[in-house]
Amino acid sequence: MSASGSHSDLLASDLVERISAPVLAVGSRAWVVGGAVRDAFLGSPVTDIDLAVEGSPEPVARAVADALDGVAFELSDEFATWRAADRDGEWQVDVAALRADGIEQDLRLRDFTVGSIAVALEDGQLVDPLDGRGDLDRGLLRASGPTSLLDDPLRTMRAARLSAQFGWAVEPSTLDLAKEAAVGLPGVAGERVLAEFLLLIGSRDPLKGIEAMELVGAMDQVLPEVGAMRDVTQGPNHHLDVHGHTLEVLEGVLRIESDLEAFTGALAPETSAMLAEPLADGVDRAVGLRLGALFHDCAKPETRTETDGFIGFRGHDAVGAEKVGKIFGRLRSSRALSRHVADLTRYHLILGFMVHEMPLDRRRIYRYLRDTSPVAVDVTLLTVADRLAARGAGPVASAEMVEAHLELARTMVEAGLAWHADGPPEVPLPGDVLASELGIQPGPELGRVIEELREDVYAGDVKSAKDAVERGRQHLDTD
């Protein structure tokens, strides 16, 4: 992606126009720097702004917050950084003190030349000591200096992410610097690594980002579990080793995202809306699905067995779910994100086995939704990508099996979306009333009966309170 805008576009952007007067009123010299300048040159909307200021950033951030009815707070005492942000999350302005004597020296301390461009808020002067504007035109990612990546090894991951996000080539000497700096990644805080990796996996081309991470050695440092899947051969249903298969599953997820109608038919709008729902750690369910694709087979290396020529990975779903928990714990993710990806890993085999049971009755559909909730739709889509990536000569990879799986997946997406919207079926009378009618006390036995009745409701066999009591007695008798 090459530059198509100008710094005049930046100054004319709504957010810059709104903050200019309060910032200048403080009396500190200020420059818009980094991503906002880059985005303006690329013709993208500017909603987040980084300001570099002479002196303390606190009065500038407070002035912006007061003028725009936002809030201001300190981000980092160590690096003298404050943030002014909208109460509804629509914009934010990060304000940092200059890290050197003058704006040009400050820019030379930044990571890449495409982010080492500044525009003076006072007079609109462009400051570009490293020809970052030219690198934007060339689509080239170049380090700002010989130590810029060593100063912060996380910047090696950022190089991979920016390459994926914007399609930029990494300049050869910068690639060498990144390989040297990547060995320092284990010393970077897990939450910083996670934040950068989530941006990469959520970029327009995460496969290119992963390739770039592997090229510079960053993947082996922060996610060695991905590299461990290399050269792990599989059975006849697969044409690639586990690593290659994993990347093809991720590619399949991207294909599903881009053409939901082909896989979910008329339910594409509802599926798209669900995938766009916020998940955790600043990402949506679509990014969660991409993570599931990357980690769903992460336990295959340690579960692989080969007996009389038969290759198996018994338990890799359950072992993988535990492994995902450890990986995301190391990265200091939220429990919600870790649990979501672990569930996708834990449940990704179920639907494939159910193909042999088709056609399914309502009870079997209910059990699938119950067992895979709350990721029923997500994991169903993952199984589609997984099935499409199995292109070996074995029976699972046959055209008939693939088509049957896709048909079953469409059924489950429809049922799963309804479950997601309305929740699981409700027994048509309160639990305490049911317990009284059945002559039992609240407890595990009542819970078991209620679960049986929910399945009965979903199957259409219980439609009233009377039905529930009668059916409940039958469940007690068959205990």
Backbone hydrogen bonds, N-H to C=O, Kabsch-Sander energy under -0.5 kcal/mol:
donor,donor_aa,acceptor,acceptor_aa,energy
4,S,41,F,-3.0
5,G,41,F,-4.5
9,D,6,S,-0.5
10,L,6,S,-1.0
11,L,7,H,-2.1
12,A,8,S,-1.7
13,S,9,D,-0.6
13,S,10,L,-1.3
17,E,13,S,-2.4
18,R,14,D,-1.9
19,I,15,L,-1.8
20,S,16,V,-1.6
21,A,17,E,-0.6
23,V,19,I,-2.3
24,L,20,S,-2.8
25,A,21,A,-2.0
26,V,22,P,-0.7
26,V,23,V,-1.0
27,G,23,V,-0.6
27,G,24,L,-0.7
28,S,23,V,-0.6
31,W,52,A,-2.3
32,V,119,V,-2.7
33,V,50,D,-2.6
34,G,115,G,-0.7
34,G,117,I,-0.8
36,A,33,V,-0.9
37,V,34,G,-0.5
38,R,34,G,-2.2
39,D,35,G,-3.2
40,A,36,A,-2.1
41,F,37,V,-2.3
42,L,38,R,-1.9
43,G,40,A,-1.1
44,S,39,D,-3.0
47,T,45,P,-0.7
49,I,92,Q,-2.3
50,D,33,V,-0.7
51,L,94,D,-3.4
52,A,31,W,-2.6
53,V,96,A,-2.4
54,E,29,R,-2.1
61,A,57,P,-2.4
62,R,58,E,-2.5
63,A,59,P,-1.9
64,V,60,V,-2.2
65,A,61,A,-2.4
66,D,62,R,-2.5
67,A,63,A,-2.2
68,L,64,V,-2.1
69,D,66,D,-0.7
70,G,65,A,-3.0
71,V,85,A,-2.4
73,F,83,R,-2.2
75,L,81,T,-2.3
76,S,81,T,-1.9
80,A,77,D,-0.7
81,T,76,S,-2.3
82,W,95,V,-2.8
83,R,73,F,-2.9
84,A,93,V,-2.9
85,A,71,V,-2.6
86,D,91,W,-2.4
89,G,86,D,-1.3
92,Q,47,T,-1.4
93,V,84,A,-3.3
94,D,49,I,-2.9
95,V,82,W,-3.4
96,A,51,L,-2.8
96,A,94,D,-0.5
97,A,80,A,-1.9
98,L,53,V,-2.1
102,G,100,A,-1.4
106,D,102,G,-1.7
107,L,103,I,-2.4
108,R,104,E,-1.6
109,L,105,Q,-0.6
109,L,106,D,-1.1
110,R,107,L,-1.5
113,T,142,R,-2.7
115,G,112,F,-1.8
116,S,113,T,-1.4
118,A,127,V,-2.6
119,V,32,V,-2.2
120,A,125,Q,-2.7
121,L,30,A,-2.5
122,E,30,A,-0.6
124,G,120,A,-1.9
127,V,118,A,-3.2
128,D,126,L,-0.5
131,D,128,D,-1.2
135,D,131,D,-1.7
136,L,132,G,-2.1
137,D,133,R,-1.8
138,R,134,G,-1.9
139,G,135,D,-1.0
139,G,136,L,-0.5
140,L,135,D,-2.5
141,L,169,A,-3.1
142,R,140,L,-0.7
144,S,111,D,-2.6
148,S,145,G,-1.0
151,D,147,T,-2.6
152,D,149,L,-0.5
155,R,152,D,-2.4
156,T,153,P,-2.1
157,M,153,P,-0.6
157,M,154,L,-0.8
158,R,154,L,-1.8
159,A,155,R,-2.0
160,A,156,T,-1.5
161,R,157,M,-2.6
162,L,158,R,-3.0
163,S,159,A,-2.1
164,A,160,A,-2.0
165,Q,161,R,-3.0
166,F,162,L,-2.6
167,G,163,S,-1.4
168,W,162,L,-0.6
169,A,139,G,-2.4
171,E,141,L,-2.6
171,E,169,A,-0.6
174,T,171,E,-0.7
175,L,171,E,-2.1
176,D,172,P,-1.9
177,L,173,S,-2.0
178,A,174,T,-2.4
179,K,175,L,-2.1
180,E,176,D,-1.8
181,A,177,L,-2.3
182,A,178,A,-2.1
183,V,180,E,-0.5
184,G,181,A,-2.2
185,L,182,A,-2.1
187,G,184,G,-1.4
188,V,185,L,-2.3
192,R,189,A,-0.8
193,V,189,A,-1.9
194,L,190,G,-2.8
195,A,191,E,-2.1
196,E,192,R,-2.0
197,F,193,V,-2.6
198,L,194,L,-2.8
199,L,195,A,-1.5
200,L,196,E,-1.9
201,I,197,F,-3.1
202,G,198,L,-1.5
203,S,200,L,-1.7
208,K,205,D,-0.6
209,G,205,D,-1.7
210,I,206,P,-2.8
211,E,207,L,-2.3
212,A,208,K,-2.4
213,M,209,G,-2.5
214,E,210,I,-2.4
215,L,211,E,-2.1
216,V,212,A,-1.9
217,G,213,M,-0.6
217,G,214,E,-0.5
218,A,213,M,-1.7
219,M,213,M,-1.3
221,Q,217,G,-0.8
222,V,218,A,-2.1
223,L,219,M,-2.7
226,V,223,L,-1.8
227,G,223,L,-0.8
228,A,224,P,-1.9
229,M,226,V,-1.3
230,R,227,G,-1.9
232,V,229,M,-1.3
233,T,231,D,-1.1
238,H,235,G,-1.8
242,V,232,V,-2.0
243,H,229,M,-1.5
245,H,241,D,-2.8
246,T,242,V,-2.5
247,L,243,H,-2.1
248,E,244,G,-1.8
249,V,245,H,-2.3
250,L,246,T,-2.3
251,E,247,L,-2.3
252,G,248,E,-2.2
253,V,249,V,-2.3
254,L,250,L,-2.1
255,R,251,E,-2.0
256,I,252,G,-2.5
257,E,253,V,-2.6
258,S,254,L,-2.0
259,D,255,R,-1.1
259,D,256,I,-0.6
260,L,257,E,-0.6
262,A,259,D,-1.0
263,F,259,D,-0.7
263,F,260,L,-1.0
264,T,260,L,-3.1
265,G,261,E,-1.8
267,L,264,T,-2.0
268,A,265,G,-1.8
271,T,267,L,-2.7
272,S,268,A,-2.9
273,A,269,P,-2.2
274,M,270,E,-2.1
275,L,271,T,-2.4
276,A,272,S,-1.4
277,E,274,M,-1.5
279,L,283,V,-3.1
280,A,283,V,-1.1
283,V,280,A,-2.1
285,R,277,E,-1.8
286,A,275,L,-2.2
288,G,284,D,-1.8
289,L,285,R,-2.2
290,R,286,A,-1.7
291,L,287,V,-2.3
292,G,288,G,-2.1
293,A,289,L,-2.1
294,L,290,R,-1.8
295,F,291,L,-1.9
296,H,292,G,-1.7
298,C,295,F,-2.0
300,K,297,D,-2.0
303,T,299,A,-1.2
304,R,300,K,-1.1
305,T,312,G,-2.4
307,T,310,F,-2.4
310,F,307,T,-2.2
311,I,309,G,-0.6
312,G,305,T,-2.5
316,H,313,F,-2.2
319,V,315,G,-2.9
320,G,316,H,-1.4
321,A,317,D,-1.8
322,E,318,A,-1.7
323,K,319,V,-2.2
324,V,320,G,-2.8
325,G,321,A,-1.7
326,K,322,E,-1.6
327,I,323,K,-2.5
328,F,324,V,-2.8
329,G,325,G,-1.5
330,R,326,K,-2.3
331,L,327,I,-1.4
332,R,329,G,-1.3
333,S,328,F,-2.7
338,S,334,S,-2.0
339,R,335,R,-2.9
340,H,336,A,-2.0
341,V,337,L,-2.3
342,A,338,S,-2.3
343,D,339,R,-2.5
344,L,340,H,-2.0
345,T,341,V,-1.9
346,R,342,A,-2.8
347,Y,343,D,-2.3
348,H,344,L,-0.6
348,H,345,T,-0.6
350,I,347,Y,-1.0
351,L,347,Y,-0.5
353,F,349,L,-1.3
354,M,350,I,-1.2
355,V,351,L,-0.8
355,V,352,G,-0.7
356,H,353,F,-0.9
357,E,354,M,-1.9
358,M,355,V,-1.2
365,I,361,D,-1.9
366,Y,362,R,-2.5
367,R,363,R,-2.1
368,Y,364,R,-1.8
369,L,365,I,-2.4
370,R,366,Y,-3.0
371,D,367,R,-2.5
372,T,368,Y,-2.1
373,S,369,L,-1.3
375,V,372,T,-2.4
379,V,375,V,-3.3
380,T,376,A,-1.6
381,L,377,V,-2.2
382,L,378,D,-2.0
383,T,379,V,-2.2
384,V,380,T,-1.4
385,A,381,L,-2.0
386,D,382,L,-2.5
387,R,383,T,-2.7
388,L,384,V,-2.5
389,A,385,A,-1.2
390,A,387,R,-1.3
391,R,389,A,-1.1
392,G,237,N,-2.4
393,A,236,P,-1.7
394,G,236,P,-1.7
397,A,394,G,-0.8
398,S,395,P,-1.5
402,V,398,S,-2.3
403,E,399,A,-2.4
404,A,400,E,-2.2
405,H,401,M,-2.2
406,L,402,V,-2.4
407,E,403,E,-2.2
408,L,404,A,-2.4
409,A,405,H,-2.7
410,R,406,L,-2.0
411,T,407,E,-1.6
412,M,408,L,-2.3
413,V,409,A,-2.6
414,E,410,R,-2.0
415,A,411,T,-2.3
416,G,412,M,-3.0
417,L,413,V,-2.6
418,A,414,E,-1.7
419,W,415,A,-2.2
420,H,416,G,-2.8
421,A,417,L,-2.1
422,D,418,A,-2.8
423,G,419,W,-2.8
429,L,427,V,-0.8
434,L,430,P,-2.4
435,A,431,G,-2.6
436,S,432,D,-2.0
437,E,433,V,-2.5
438,L,434,L,-2.1
439,G,435,A,-1.0
439,G,436,S,-0.5
440,I,435,A,-2.3
447,G,443,G,-2.3
448,R,444,P,-2.4
449,V,445,E,-2.0
450,I,446,L,-2.7
451,E,447,G,-2.1
452,E,448,R,-2.1
453,L,449,V,-2.4
454,R,450,I,-2.2
455,E,451,E,-1.7
456,D,452,E,-1.9
457,V,453,L,-2.8
458,Y,454,R,-2.5
459,A,455,E,-2.1
460,G,456,D,-0.7
460,G,457,V,-1.0
461,D,456,D,-2.4
462,V,456,D,-1.0
468,A,464,S,-2.1
469,V,465,A,-2.2
470,E,466,K,-2.4
471,R,467,D,-3.0
472,G,468,A,-2.5
473,R,469,V,-2.1
474,Q,470,E,-1.6
475,H,471,R,-2.1
476,L,472,G,-2.0
477,D,473,R,-2.3
478,T,474,Q,-1.6
479,D,476,L,-1.1
